[in-house]
Amino acid sequence: MNRFAATQPDLFASAAAPASAPERAPLDQLTDMLAMLRAADRLPWPDAAAAMAEEHRALGLARVAGAEGAALAAAIFEETERLLSATE
């Protein structure tokens, strides 16, 4: 008896890594996000949910980047709040 259905792939086989561009350094990504927000006069995201997702991404990058990343994330949150208050 075969453990796999005819169309089911082997879930435990090693998967080939997709070819993609190498990820940029977290500090570079945070710096770019902060520069984009400082230059903006309104939120660059379509809604609050997208803004929150970007804030969560900034937090994740800051965890990897250490103290300098935490400082950049704090500045990103301040800029996001500035832009949010400008739209209200």
PDB file with SEQRES, HELIX, SHEET and CRYST1 records, atoms N, CA, C and O in Angstrom:
SEQRES   1 A   88  MET ASN ARG PHE ALA ALA THR GLN PRO ASP LEU PHE ALA          
SEQRES   2 A   88  SER ALA ALA ALA PRO ALA SER ALA PRO GLU ARG ALA PRO          
SEQRES   3 A   88  LEU ASP GLN LEU THR ASP MET LEU ALA MET LEU ARG ALA          
SEQRES   4 A   88  ALA ASP ARG LEU PRO TRP PRO ASP ALA ALA ALA ALA MET          
SEQRES   5 A   88  ALA GLU GLU HIS ARG ALA LEU GLY LEU ALA ARG VAL ALA          
SEQRES   6 A   88  GLY ALA GLU GLY ALA ALA LEU ALA ALA ALA ILE PHE GLU          
SEQRES   7 A   88  GLU THR GLU ARG LEU LEU SER ALA THR GLU                      
HELIX    1 AA1 PRO A   26  ALA A   39  1                                  14    
HELIX    2 AA2 ALA A   48  ALA A   65  1                                  18    
HELIX    3 AA3 ALA A   67  THR A   87  1                                  21    
CRYST1    1.000    1.000    1.000  90.00  90.00  90.00 P 1           1          
ATOM      1  N   MET A   1       0.849  -1.188   0.000  1.00  0.00           N  
ATOM      2  CA  MET A   1       0.000   0.000   0.000  1.00  0.00           C  
ATOM      3  C   MET A   1       0.891   1.247   0.000  1.00  0.00           C  
ATOM      4  O   MET A   1       1.814   1.365   0.807  1.00  0.00           O  
ATOM      5  N   ASN A   2       0.604   2.154  -0.901  1.00  0.00           N  
ATOM      6  CA  ASN A   2       1.370   3.392  -1.029  1.00  0.00           C  
ATOM      7  C   ASN A   2       0.806   4.424  -0.040  1.00  0.00           C  
ATOM      8  O   ASN A   2      -0.411   4.546   0.097  1.00  0.00           O  
ATOM      9  N   ARG A   3       1.689   5.168   0.651  1.00  0.00           N  
ATOM     10  CA  ARG A   3       1.229   6.173   1.611  1.00  0.00           C  
ATOM     11  C   ARG A   3       0.743   7.441   0.953  1.00  0.00           C  
ATOM     12  O   ARG A   3       0.068   8.237   1.606  1.00  0.00           O  
ATOM     13  N   PHE A   4       1.049   7.665  -0.297  1.00  0.00           N  
ATOM     14  CA  PHE A   4       0.720   8.917  -0.962  1.00  0.00           C  
ATOM     15  C   PHE A   4      -0.358   8.709  -2.018  1.00  0.00           C  
ATOM     16  O   PHE A   4      -0.384   7.691  -2.709  1.00  0.00           O  
ATOM     17  N   ALA A   5      -1.227   9.672  -2.127  1.00  0.00           N  
ATOM     18  CA  ALA A   5      -2.185   9.670  -3.229  1.00  0.00           C  
ATOM     19  C   ALA A   5      -1.414   9.958  -4.511  1.00  0.00           C  
ATOM     20  O   ALA A   5      -0.292  10.462  -4.464  1.00  0.00           O  
ATOM     21  N   ALA A   6      -1.995   9.650  -5.621  1.00  0.00           N  
ATOM     22  CA  ALA A   6      -1.306   9.813  -6.907  1.00  0.00           C  
ATOM     23  C   ALA A   6      -0.872  11.249  -7.154  1.00  0.00           C  
ATOM     24  O   ALA A   6       0.168  11.468  -7.775  1.00  0.00           O  
ATOM     25  N   THR A   7      -1.625  12.227  -6.693  1.00  0.00           N  
ATOM     26  CA  THR A   7      -1.299  13.627  -6.971  1.00  0.00           C  
ATOM     27  C   THR A   7      -0.681  14.347  -5.782  1.00  0.00           C  
ATOM     28  O   THR A   7      -0.362  15.532  -5.875  1.00  0.00           O  
ATOM     29  N   GLN A   8      -0.509  13.649  -4.672  1.00  0.00           N  
ATOM     30  CA  GLN A   8       0.034  14.296  -3.485  1.00  0.00           C  
ATOM     31  C   GLN A   8       1.554  14.254  -3.514  1.00  0.00           C  
ATOM     32  O   GLN A   8       2.142  13.180  -3.642  1.00  0.00           O  
ATOM     33  N   PRO A   9       2.207  15.431  -3.395  1.00  0.00           N  
ATOM     34  CA  PRO A   9       3.668  15.425  -3.361  1.00  0.00           C  
ATOM     35  C   PRO A   9       4.161  14.930  -1.997  1.00  0.00           C  
ATOM     36  O   PRO A   9       3.413  14.932  -1.019  1.00  0.00           O  
ATOM     37  N   ASP A  10       5.386  14.521  -1.947  1.00  0.00           N  
ATOM     38  CA  ASP A  10       5.989  14.095  -0.692  1.00  0.00           C  
ATOM     39  C   ASP A  10       6.230  15.332   0.166  1.00  0.00           C  
ATOM     40  O   ASP A  10       7.074  16.165  -0.164  1.00  0.00           O  
ATOM     41  N   LEU A  11       5.498  15.450   1.254  1.00  0.00           N  
ATOM     42  CA  LEU A  11       5.586  16.631   2.111  1.00  0.00           C  
ATOM     43  C   LEU A  11       6.900  16.718   2.867  1.00  0.00           C  
ATOM     44  O   LEU A  11       7.275  17.787   3.349  1.00  0.00           O  
ATOM     45  N   PHE A  12       7.604  15.588   2.972  1.00  0.00           N  
ATOM     46  CA  PHE A  12       8.828  15.572   3.743  1.00  0.00           C  
ATOM     47  C   PHE A  12      10.081  15.594   2.869  1.00  0.00           C  
ATOM     48  O   PHE A  12      11.198  15.537   3.383  1.00  0.00           O  
ATOM     49  N   ALA A  13       9.903  15.674   1.584  1.00  0.00           N  
ATOM     50  CA  ALA A  13      11.040  15.780   0.677  1.00  0.00           C  
ATOM     51  C   ALA A  13      11.628  17.183   0.790  1.00  0.00           C  
ATOM     52  O   ALA A  13      10.903  18.153   1.011  1.00  0.00           O  
ATOM     53  N   SER A  14      12.925  17.281   0.638  1.00  0.00           N  
ATOM     54  CA  SER A  14      13.541  18.609   0.728  1.00  0.00           C  
ATOM     55  C   SER A  14      13.093  19.451  -0.463  1.00  0.00           C  
ATOM     56  O   SER A  14      13.145  19.015  -1.613  1.00  0.00           O  
ATOM     57  N   ALA A  15      12.659  20.649  -0.160  1.00  0.00           N  
ATOM     58  CA  ALA A  15      12.154  21.555  -1.198  1.00  0.00           C  
ATOM     59  C   ALA A  15      13.299  22.392  -1.741  1.00  0.00           C  
ATOM     60  O   ALA A  15      14.189  22.808  -1.000  1.00  0.00           O  
ATOM     61  N   ALA A  16      13.263  22.624  -3.009  1.00  0.00           N  
ATOM     62  CA  ALA A  16      14.260  23.499  -3.627  1.00  0.00           C  
ATOM     63  C   ALA A  16      13.936  24.936  -3.246  1.00  0.00           C  
ATOM     64  O   ALA A  16      12.784  25.362  -3.326  1.00  0.00           O  
ATOM     65  N   ALA A  17      14.931  25.661  -2.844  1.00  0.00           N  
ATOM     66  CA  ALA A  17      14.732  27.058  -2.469  1.00  0.00           C  
ATOM     67  C   ALA A  17      14.429  27.876  -3.712  1.00  0.00           C  
ATOM     68  O   ALA A  17      15.112  27.744  -4.727  1.00  0.00           O  
ATOM     69  N   PRO A  18      13.402  28.725  -3.636  1.00  0.00           N  
ATOM     70  CA  PRO A  18      13.100  29.539  -4.814  1.00  0.00           C  
ATOM     71  C   PRO A  18      14.213  30.553  -5.068  1.00  0.00           C  
ATOM     72  O   PRO A  18      14.791  31.111  -4.135  1.00  0.00           O  
ATOM     73  N   ALA A  19      14.493  30.773  -6.316  1.00  0.00           N  
ATOM     74  CA  ALA A  19      15.521  31.745  -6.685  1.00  0.00           C  
ATOM     75  C   ALA A  19      14.945  33.143  -6.503  1.00  0.00           C  
ATOM     76  O   ALA A  19      13.980  33.521  -7.168  1.00  0.00           O  
ATOM     77  N   SER A  20      15.539  33.896  -5.607  1.00  0.00           N  
ATOM     78  CA  SER A  20      15.079  35.260  -5.375  1.00  0.00           C  
ATOM     79  C   SER A  20      16.280  36.134  -5.022  1.00  0.00           C  
ATOM     80  O   SER A  20      17.367  35.648  -4.710  1.00  0.00           O  
ATOM     81  N   ALA A  21      16.044  37.404  -5.083  1.00  0.00           N  
ATOM     82  CA  ALA A  21      17.102  38.345  -4.747  1.00  0.00           C  
ATOM     83  C   ALA A  21      17.392  38.249  -3.246  1.00  0.00           C  
ATOM     84  O   ALA A  21      16.476  38.011  -2.459  1.00  0.00           O  
ATOM     85  N   PRO A  22      18.630  38.427  -2.846  1.00  0.00           N  
ATOM     86  CA  PRO A  22      18.945  38.384  -1.422  1.00  0.00           C  
ATOM     87  C   PRO A  22      18.239  39.521  -0.688  1.00  0.00           C  
ATOM     88  O   PRO A  22      18.104  40.631  -1.201  1.00  0.00           O  
ATOM     89  N   GLU A  23      17.802  39.214   0.507  1.00  0.00           N  
ATOM     90  CA  GLU A  23      17.096  40.197   1.332  1.00  0.00           C  
ATOM     91  C   GLU A  23      18.064  41.306   1.752  1.00  0.00           C  
ATOM     92  O   GLU A  23      19.229  41.058   2.063  1.00  0.00           O  
ATOM     93  N   ARG A  24      17.550  42.521   1.751  1.00  0.00           N  
ATOM     94  CA  ARG A  24      18.378  43.658   2.176  1.00  0.00           C  
ATOM     95  C   ARG A  24      18.533  43.636   3.682  1.00  0.00           C  
ATOM     96  O   ARG A  24      17.731  43.024   4.387  1.00  0.00           O  
ATOM     97  N   ALA A  25      19.543  44.291   4.165  1.00  0.00           N  
ATOM     98  CA  ALA A  25      19.812  44.345   5.604  1.00  0.00           C  
ATOM     99  C   ALA A  25      18.659  45.055   6.314  1.00  0.00           C  
ATOM    100  O   ALA A  25      18.090  46.003   5.772  1.00  0.00           O  
ATOM    101  N   PRO A  26      18.309  44.604   7.528  1.00  0.00           N  
ATOM    102  CA  PRO A  26      17.205  45.217   8.265  1.00  0.00           C  
ATOM    103  C   PRO A  26      17.385  46.720   8.481  1.00  0.00           C  
ATOM    104  O   PRO A  26      16.424  47.480   8.364  1.00  0.00           O  
ATOM    105  N   LEU A  27      18.608  47.153   8.795  1.00  0.00           N  
ATOM    106  CA  LEU A  27      18.822  48.591   9.008  1.00  0.00           C  
ATOM    107  C   LEU A  27      18.571  49.388   7.731  1.00  0.00           C  
ATOM    108  O   LEU A  27      18.040  50.498   7.786  1.00  0.00           O  
ATOM    109  N   ASP A  28      18.945  48.835   6.595  1.00  0.00           N  
ATOM    110  CA  ASP A  28      18.685  49.512   5.321  1.00  0.00           C  
ATOM    111  C   ASP A  28      17.185  49.627   5.068  1.00  0.00           C  
ATOM    112  O   ASP A  28      16.702  50.669   4.627  1.00  0.00           O  
ATOM    113  N   GLN A  29      16.454  48.553   5.349  1.00  0.00           N  
ATOM    114  CA  GLN A  29      15.011  48.579   5.143  1.00  0.00           C  
ATOM    115  C   GLN A  29      14.339  49.586   6.073  1.00  0.00           C  
ATOM    116  O   GLN A  29      13.444  50.319   5.652  1.00  0.00           O  
ATOM    117  N   LEU A  30      14.769  49.625   7.339  1.00  0.00           N  
ATOM    118  CA  LEU A  30      14.193  50.583   8.290  1.00  0.00           C  
ATOM    119  C   LEU A  30      14.526  52.016   7.898  1.00  0.00           C  
ATOM    120  O   LEU A  30      13.674  52.899   7.989  1.00  0.00           O  
ATOM    121  N   THR A  31      15.756  52.248   7.463  1.00  0.00           N  
ATOM    122  CA  THR A  31      16.162  53.586   7.046  1.00  0.00           C  
ATOM    123  C   THR A  31      15.342  54.059   5.850  1.00  0.00           C  
ATOM    124  O   THR A  31      14.912  55.211   5.801  1.00  0.00           O  
ATOM    125  N   ASP A  32      15.127  53.167   4.891  1.00  0.00           N  
ATOM    126  CA  ASP A  32      14.327  53.519   3.719  1.00  0.00           C  
ATOM    127  C   ASP A  32      12.871  53.812   4.102  1.00  0.00           C  
ATOM    128  O   ASP A  32      12.260  54.747   3.585  1.00  0.00           O  
ATOM    129  N   MET A  33      12.328  53.003   5.013  1.00  0.00           N  
ATOM    130  CA  MET A  33      10.944  53.217   5.446  1.00  0.00           C  
ATOM    131  C   MET A  33      10.802  54.567   6.151  1.00  0.00           C  
ATOM    132  O   MET A  33       9.833  55.291   5.923  1.00  0.00           O  
ATOM    133  N   LEU A  34      11.764  54.899   7.003  1.00  0.00           N  
ATOM    134  CA  LEU A  34      11.728  56.180   7.709  1.00  0.00           C  
ATOM    135  C   LEU A  34      11.851  57.345   6.731  1.00  0.00           C  
ATOM    136  O   LEU A  34      11.127  58.331   6.866  1.00  0.00           O  
ATOM    137  N   ALA A  35      12.736  57.257   5.766  1.00  0.00           N  
ATOM    138  CA  ALA A  35      12.899  58.323   4.776  1.00  0.00           C  
ATOM    139  C   ALA A  35      11.619  58.516   3.974  1.00  0.00           C  
ATOM    140  O   ALA A  35      11.225  59.648   3.695  1.00  0.00           O  
ATOM    141  N   MET A  36      10.967  57.414   3.603  1.00  0.00           N  
ATOM    142  CA  MET A  36       9.714  57.498   2.853  1.00  0.00           C  
ATOM    143  C   MET A  36       8.640  58.209   3.677  1.00  0.00           C  
ATOM    144  O   MET A  36       7.906  59.046   3.153  1.00  0.00           O  
ATOM    145  N   LEU A  37       8.550  57.877   4.967  1.00  0.00           N  
ATOM    146  CA  LEU A  37       7.535  58.496   5.812  1.00  0.00           C  
ATOM    147  C   LEU A  37       7.822  59.968   6.073  1.00  0.00           C  
ATOM    148  O   LEU A  37       6.899  60.782   6.098  1.00  0.00           O  
ATOM    149  N   ARG A  38       9.076  60.316   6.265  1.00  0.00           N  
ATOM    150  CA  ARG A  38       9.424  61.723   6.509  1.00  0.00           C  
ATOM    151  C   ARG A  38       9.129  62.594   5.294  1.00  0.00           C  
ATOM    152  O   ARG A  38       8.793  63.770   5.438  1.00  0.00           O  
ATOM    153  N   ALA A  39       9.252  62.028   4.110  1.00  0.00           N  
ATOM    154  CA  ALA A  39       9.006  62.793   2.886  1.00  0.00           C  
ATOM    155  C   ALA A  39       7.518  62.873   2.540  1.00  0.00           C  
ATOM    156  O   ALA A  39       7.121  63.690   1.709  1.00  0.00           O  
ATOM    157  N   ALA A  40       6.702  62.041   3.164  1.00  0.00           N  
ATOM    158  CA  ALA A  40       5.279  61.973   2.819  1.00  0.00           C  
ATOM    159  C   ALA A  40       4.469  63.048   3.530  1.00  0.00           C  
ATOM    160  O   ALA A  40       4.812  63.484   4.629  1.00  0.00           O  
ATOM    161  N   ASP A  41       3.381  63.466   2.875  1.00  0.00           N  
ATOM    162  CA  ASP A  41       2.450  64.389   3.523  1.00  0.00           C  
ATOM    163  C   ASP A  41       1.145  63.683   3.893  1.00  0.00           C  
ATOM    164  O   ASP A  41       0.262  64.271   4.518  1.00  0.00           O  
ATOM    165  N   ARG A  42       1.040  62.409   3.494  1.00  0.00           N  
ATOM    166  CA  ARG A  42      -0.084  61.565   3.906  1.00  0.00           C  
ATOM    167  C   ARG A  42       0.411  60.133   3.967  1.00  0.00           C  
ATOM    168  O   ARG A  42       1.483  59.824   3.446  1.00  0.00           O  
ATOM    169  N   LEU A  43      -0.354  59.262   4.592  1.00  0.00           N  
ATOM    170  CA  LEU A  43       0.056  57.870   4.723  1.00  0.00           C  
ATOM    171  C   LEU A  43       0.255  57.233   3.343  1.00  0.00           C  
ATOM    172  O   LEU A  43      -0.593  57.387   2.465  1.00  0.00           O  
ATOM    173  N   PRO A  44       1.352  56.529   3.151  1.00  0.00           N  
ATOM    174  CA  PRO A  44       1.590  55.901   1.856  1.00  0.00           C  
ATOM    175  C   PRO A  44       0.831  54.579   1.676  1.00  0.00           C  
ATOM    176  O   PRO A  44       0.930  53.948   0.624  1.00  0.00           O  
ATOM    177  N   TRP A  45       0.079  54.163   2.693  1.00  0.00           N  
ATOM    178  CA  TRP A  45      -0.667  52.913   2.631  1.00  0.00           C  
ATOM    179  C   TRP A  45      -2.150  53.206   2.500  1.00  0.00           C  
ATOM    180  O   TRP A  45      -2.611  54.257   2.945  1.00  0.00           O  
ATOM    181  N   PRO A  46      -2.905  52.302   1.899  1.00  0.00           N  
ATOM    182  CA  PRO A  46      -4.315  52.586   1.600  1.00  0.00           C  
ATOM    183  C   PRO A  46      -5.233  52.672   2.814  1.00  0.00           C  
ATOM    184  O   PRO A  46      -6.268  53.336   2.757  1.00  0.00           O  
ATOM    185  N   ASP A  47      -4.866  52.003   3.923  1.00  0.00           N  
ATOM    186  CA  ASP A  47      -5.749  52.011   5.090  1.00  0.00           C  
ATOM    187  C   ASP A  47      -4.952  51.735   6.363  1.00  0.00           C  
ATOM    188  O   ASP A  47      -3.748  51.479   6.326  1.00  0.00           O  
ATOM    189  N   ALA A  48      -5.665  51.796   7.493  1.00  0.00           N  
ATOM    190  CA  ALA A  48      -5.015  51.602   8.789  1.00  0.00           C  
ATOM    191  C   ALA A  48      -4.475  50.188   8.947  1.00  0.00           C  
ATOM    192  O   ALA A  48      -3.446  49.989   9.593  1.00  0.00           O  
ATOM    193  N   ALA A  49      -5.152  49.205   8.367  1.00  0.00           N  
ATOM    194  CA  ALA A  49      -4.675  47.830   8.470  1.00  0.00           C  
ATOM    195  C   ALA A  49      -3.316  47.670   7.783  1.00  0.00           C  
ATOM    196  O   ALA A  49      -2.430  46.994   8.308  1.00  0.00           O  
ATOM    197  N   ALA A  50      -3.155  48.277   6.637  1.00  0.00           N  
ATOM    198  CA  ALA A  50      -1.876  48.212   5.931  1.00  0.00           C  
ATOM    199  C   ALA A  50      -0.792  48.959   6.714  1.00  0.00           C  
ATOM    200  O   ALA A  50       0.360  48.527   6.749  1.00  0.00           O  
ATOM    201  N   ALA A  51      -1.161  50.073   7.338  1.00  0.00           N  
ATOM    202  CA  ALA A  51      -0.205  50.819   8.156  1.00  0.00           C  
ATOM    203  C   ALA A  51       0.243  49.974   9.343  1.00  0.00           C  
ATOM    204  O   ALA A  51       1.426  49.953   9.685  1.00  0.00           O  
ATOM    205  N   MET A  52      -0.707  49.276   9.972  1.00  0.00           N  
ATOM    206  CA  MET A  52      -0.356  48.409  11.103  1.00  0.00           C  
ATOM    207  C   MET A  52       0.542  47.264  10.658  1.00  0.00           C  
ATOM    208  O   MET A  52       1.465  46.886  11.378  1.00  0.00           O  
ATOM    209  N   ALA A  53       0.285  46.716   9.491  1.00  0.00           N  
ATOM    210  CA  ALA A  53       1.135  45.635   8.980  1.00  0.00           C  
ATOM    211  C   ALA A  53       2.563  46.127   8.773  1.00  0.00           C  
ATOM    212  O   ALA A  53       3.517  45.408   9.071  1.00  0.00           O  
ATOM    213  N   GLU A  54       2.714  47.342   8.266  1.00  0.00           N  
ATOM    214  CA  GLU A  54       4.052  47.903   8.078  1.00  0.00           C  
ATOM    215  C   GLU A  54       4.724  48.192   9.414  1.00  0.00           C  
ATOM    216  O   GLU A  54       5.937  48.026   9.540  1.00  0.00           O  
ATOM    217  N   GLU A  55       3.957  48.621  10.412  1.00  0.00           N  
ATOM    218  CA  GLU A  55       4.522  48.825  11.743  1.00  0.00           C  
ATOM    219  C   GLU A  55       5.008  47.503  12.320  1.00  0.00           C  
ATOM    220  O   GLU A  55       6.067  47.454  12.946  1.00  0.00           O  
ATOM    221  N   HIS A  56       4.253  46.442  12.119  1.00  0.00           N  
ATOM    222  CA  HIS A  56       4.673  45.123  12.600  1.00  0.00           C  
ATOM    223  C   HIS A  56       5.932  44.654  11.872  1.00  0.00           C  
ATOM    224  O   HIS A  56       6.809  44.031  12.471  1.00  0.00           O  
ATOM    225  N   ARG A  57       6.012  44.953  10.598  1.00  0.00           N  
ATOM    226  CA  ARG A  57       7.220  44.613   9.840  1.00  0.00           C  
ATOM    227  C   ARG A  57       8.414  45.382  10.391  1.00  0.00           C  
ATOM    228  O   ARG A  57       9.510  44.835  10.512  1.00  0.00           O  
ATOM    229  N   ALA A  58       8.198  46.657  10.726  1.00  0.00           N  
ATOM    230  CA  ALA A  58       9.276  47.468  11.302  1.00  0.00           C  
ATOM    231  C   ALA A  58       9.723  46.894  12.642  1.00  0.00           C  
ATOM    232  O   ALA A  58      10.917  46.875  12.944  1.00  0.00           O  
ATOM    233  N   LEU A  59       8.775  46.427  13.442  1.00  0.00           N  
ATOM    234  CA  LEU A  59       9.136  45.819  14.728  1.00  0.00           C  
ATOM    235  C   LEU A  59       9.977  44.564  14.527  1.00  0.00           C  
ATOM    236  O   LEU A  59      10.962  44.350  15.235  1.00  0.00           O  
ATOM    237  N   GLY A  60       9.592  43.742  13.569  1.00  0.00           N  
ATOM    238  CA  GLY A  60      10.363  42.535  13.294  1.00  0.00           C  
ATOM    239  C   GLY A  60      11.771  42.850  12.826  1.00  0.00           C  
ATOM    240  O   GLY A  60      12.733  42.205  13.243  1.00  0.00           O  
ATOM    241  N   LEU A  61      11.887  43.842  11.960  1.00  0.00           N  
ATOM    242  CA  LEU A  61      13.215  44.248  11.492  1.00  0.00           C  
ATOM    243  C   LEU A  61      14.046  44.825  12.639  1.00  0.00           C  
ATOM    244  O   LEU A  61      15.253  44.595  12.717  1.00  0.00           O  
ATOM    245  N   ALA A  62      13.393  45.576  13.526  1.00  0.00           N  
ATOM    246  CA  ALA A  62      14.097  46.192  14.650  1.00  0.00           C  
ATOM    247  C   ALA A  62      14.626  45.133  15.609  1.00  0.00           C  
ATOM    248  O   ALA A  62      15.711  45.292  16.168  1.00  0.00           O  
ATOM    249  N   ARG A  63      13.873  44.054  15.806  1.00  0.00           N  
ATOM    250  CA  ARG A  63      14.341  42.980  16.686  1.00  0.00           C  
ATOM    251  C   ARG A  63      15.644  42.386  16.175  1.00  0.00           C  
ATOM    252  O   ARG A  63      16.533  42.053  16.959  1.00  0.00           O  
ATOM    253  N   VAL A  64      15.752  42.255  14.871  1.00  0.00           N  
ATOM    254  CA  VAL A  64      16.949  41.679  14.272  1.00  0.00           C  
ATOM    255  C   VAL A  64      18.098  42.689  14.281  1.00  0.00           C  
ATOM    256  O   VAL A  64      19.261  42.304  14.398  1.00  0.00           O  
ATOM    257  N   ALA A  65      17.778  43.966  14.158  1.00  0.00           N  
ATOM    258  CA  ALA A  65      18.801  44.999  13.973  1.00  0.00           C  
ATOM    259  C   ALA A  65      19.386  45.538  15.279  1.00  0.00           C  
ATOM    260  O   ALA A  65      20.369  46.278  15.234  1.00  0.00           O  
ATOM    261  N   GLY A  66      18.829  45.202  16.419  1.00  0.00           N  
ATOM    262  CA  GLY A  66      19.398  45.646  17.686  1.00  0.00           C  
ATOM    263  C   GLY A  66      18.963  47.052  18.086  1.00  0.00           C  
ATOM    264  O   GLY A  66      17.888  47.517  17.706  1.00  0.00           O  
ATOM    265  N   ALA A  67      19.815  47.715  18.856  1.00  0.00           N  
ATOM    266  CA  ALA A  67      19.475  49.017  19.433  1.00  0.00           C  
ATOM    267  C   ALA A  67      19.247  50.084  18.370  1.00  0.00           C  
ATOM    268  O   ALA A  67      18.318  50.884  18.480  1.00  0.00           O  
ATOM    269  N   GLU A  68      20.083  50.098  17.353  1.00  0.00           N  
ATOM    270  CA  GLU A  68      19.914  51.079  16.279  1.00  0.00           C  
ATOM    271  C   GLU A  68      18.600  50.840  15.538  1.00  0.00           C  
ATOM    272  O   GLU A  68      17.926  51.790  15.139  1.00  0.00           O  
ATOM    273  N   GLY A  69      18.245  49.594  15.358  1.00  0.00           N  
ATOM    274  CA  GLY A  69      16.974  49.251  14.728  1.00  0.00           C  
ATOM    275  C   GLY A  69      15.798  49.682  15.581  1.00  0.00           C  
ATOM    276  O   GLY A  69      14.787  50.147  15.054  1.00  0.00           O  
ATOM    277  N   ALA A  70      15.918  49.534  16.900  1.00  0.00           N  
ATOM    278  CA  ALA A  70      14.844  49.964  17.800  1.00  0.00           C  
ATOM    279  C   ALA A  70      14.647  51.469  17.725  1.00  0.00           C  
ATOM    280  O   ALA A  70      13.513  51.947  17.761  1.00  0.00           O  
ATOM    281  N   ALA A  71      15.730  52.216  17.621  1.00  0.00           N  
ATOM    282  CA  ALA A  71      15.626  53.674  17.503  1.00  0.00           C  
ATOM    283  C   ALA A  71      14.957  54.058  16.186  1.00  0.00           C  
ATOM    284  O   ALA A  71      14.136  54.975  16.150  1.00  0.00           O  
ATOM    285  N   LEU A  72      15.303  53.366  15.117  1.00  0.00           N  
ATOM    286  CA  LEU A  72      14.670  53.651  13.825  1.00  0.00           C  
ATOM    287  C   LEU A  72      13.185  53.290  13.859  1.00  0.00           C  
ATOM    288  O   LEU A  72      12.359  54.018  13.308  1.00  0.00           O  
ATOM    289  N   ALA A  73      12.842  52.177  14.497  1.00  0.00           N  
ATOM    290  CA  ALA A  73      11.433  51.780  14.598  1.00  0.00           C  
ATOM    291  C   ALA A  73      10.639  52.809  15.385  1.00  0.00           C  
ATOM    292  O   ALA A  73       9.504  53.120  15.024  1.00  0.00           O  
ATOM    293  N   ALA A  74      11.216  53.342  16.453  1.00  0.00           N  
ATOM    294  CA  ALA A  74      10.534  54.378  17.241  1.00  0.00           C  
ATOM    295  C   ALA A  74      10.288  55.623  16.392  1.00  0.00           C  
ATOM    296  O   ALA A  74       9.220  56.230  16.472  1.00  0.00           O  
ATOM    297  N   ALA A  75      11.262  55.998  15.588  1.00  0.00           N  
ATOM    298  CA  ALA A  75      11.097  57.155  14.705  1.00  0.00           C  
ATOM    299  C   ALA A  75      10.041  56.873  13.637  1.00  0.00           C  
ATOM    300  O   ALA A  75       9.292  57.772  13.256  1.00  0.00           O  
ATOM    301  N   ILE A  76       9.977  55.635  13.152  1.00  0.00           N  
ATOM    302  CA  ILE A  76       8.950  55.256  12.177  1.00  0.00           C  
ATOM    303  C   ILE A  76       7.571  55.377  12.795  1.00  0.00           C  
ATOM    304  O   ILE A  76       6.646  55.872  12.150  1.00  0.00           O  
ATOM    305  N   PHE A  77       7.417  54.931  14.043  1.00  0.00           N  
ATOM    306  CA  PHE A  77       6.121  55.039  14.715  1.00  0.00           C  
ATOM    307  C   PHE A  77       5.714  56.499  14.901  1.00  0.00           C  
ATOM    308  O   PHE A  77       4.544  56.844  14.739  1.00  0.00           O  
ATOM    309  N   GLU A  78       6.674  57.353  15.240  1.00  0.00           N  
ATOM    310  CA  GLU A  78       6.377  58.781  15.396  1.00  0.00           C  
ATOM    311  C   GLU A  78       5.908  59.380  14.073  1.00  0.00           C  
ATOM    312  O   GLU A  78       4.940  60.140  14.043  1.00  0.00           O  
ATOM    313  N   GLU A  79       6.583  59.046  12.997  1.00  0.00           N  
ATOM    314  CA  GLU A  79       6.185  59.567  11.688  1.00  0.00           C  
ATOM    315  C   GLU A  79       4.822  59.028  11.265  1.00  0.00           C  
ATOM    316  O   GLU A  79       4.024  59.753  10.671  1.00  0.00           O  
ATOM    317  N   THR A  80       4.556  57.771  11.565  1.00  0.00           N  
ATOM    318  CA  THR A  80       3.248  57.202  11.242  1.00  0.00           C  
ATOM    319  C   THR A  80       2.158  57.923  12.019  1.00  0.00           C  
ATOM    320  O   THR A  80       1.101  58.229  11.466  1.00  0.00           O  
ATOM    321  N   GLU A  81       2.401  58.195  13.285  1.00  0.00           N  
ATOM    322  CA  GLU A  81       1.426  58.934  14.104  1.00  0.00           C  
ATOM    323  C   GLU A  81       1.221  60.343  13.552  1.00  0.00           C  
ATOM    324  O   GLU A  81       0.093  60.835  13.520  1.00  0.00           O  
ATOM    325  N   ARG A  82       2.293  60.992  13.120  1.00  0.00           N  
ATOM    326  CA  ARG A  82       2.178  62.337  12.533  1.00  0.00           C  
ATOM    327  C   ARG A  82       1.283  62.307  11.307  1.00  0.00           C  
ATOM    328  O   ARG A  82       0.413  63.161  11.136  1.00  0.00           O  
ATOM    329  N   LEU A  83       1.506  61.315  10.459  1.00  0.00           N  
ATOM    330  CA  LEU A  83       0.701  61.211   9.242  1.00  0.00           C  
ATOM    331  C   LEU A  83      -0.742  60.807   9.541  1.00  0.00           C  
ATOM    332  O   LEU A  83      -1.667  61.266   8.871  1.00  0.00           O  
ATOM    333  N   LEU A  84      -0.934  59.954  10.536  1.00  0.00           N  
ATOM    334  CA  LEU A  84      -2.299  59.579  10.925  1.00  0.00           C  
ATOM    335  C   LEU A  84      -3.059  60.784  11.465  1.00  0.00           C  
ATOM    336  O   LEU A  84      -4.226  60.977  11.127  1.00  0.00           O  
ATOM    337  N   SER A  85      -2.419  61.590  12.293  1.00  0.00           N  
ATOM    338  CA  SER A  85      -3.097  62.753  12.860  1.00  0.00           C  
ATOM    339  C   SER A  85      -3.373  63.809  11.790  1.00  0.00           C  
ATOM    340  O   SER A  85      -4.309  64.596  11.929  1.00  0.00           O  
ATOM    341  N   ALA A  86      -2.575  63.833  10.734  1.00  0.00           N  
ATOM    342  CA  ALA A  86      -2.821  64.783   9.652  1.00  0.00           C  
ATOM    343  C   ALA A  86      -4.039  64.393   8.821  1.00  0.00           C  
ATOM    344  O   ALA A  86      -4.660  65.251   8.192  1.00  0.00           O  
ATOM    345  N   THR A  87      -4.385  63.109   8.813  1.00  0.00           N  
ATOM    346  CA  THR A  87      -5.535  62.659   8.025  1.00  0.00           C  
ATOM    347  C   THR A  87      -6.839  62.704   8.792  1.00  0.00           C  
ATOM    348  O   THR A  87      -7.906  62.585   8.190  1.00  0.00           O  
ATOM    349  N   GLU A  88      -6.785  62.871  10.098  1.00  0.00           N  
ATOM    350  CA  GLU A  88      -8.018  62.875  10.903  1.00  0.00           C  
ATOM    351  C   GLU A  88      -8.704  64.206  10.875  1.00  0.00           C  
ATOM    352  O   GLU A  88      -9.751  64.374  11.500  1.00  0.00           O  
TER     353      GLU A  88                                                      
END                                                                             
